[in-house]
Amino acid sequence: MNETPDIGALVADTRSERLAIVTDVADRRLTLRPPGGPGNEEWQAMPAHVREADPAETLRAQTAEATAVIRRGLTDQAV
């Protein structure tokens, strides 16, 4: 990726082969987290090692986010 992606962008980390959401940009490094909400492990990557997620990856990430929201809602109701 030639440009630094915006915070909130969905990217594919080409080194770890994982989908991620950009949560921070500092010192030319990206802080990434997997789709699915807070509580997941974050990691860092250089902008050169990420690319924009393709449409299939975007759909997969949206599904993961929606599932996480539903699970959190079910957990809250069970308590």
Secondary structure, 3 states (H helix, E strand, C coil): CCCCCCCCCEEEECCCCEEEEEEEEECCEEEEECCCCCCCCCEEECHHHEEECCHHHHHHHHHHHHHHHHHHHHHHHHC
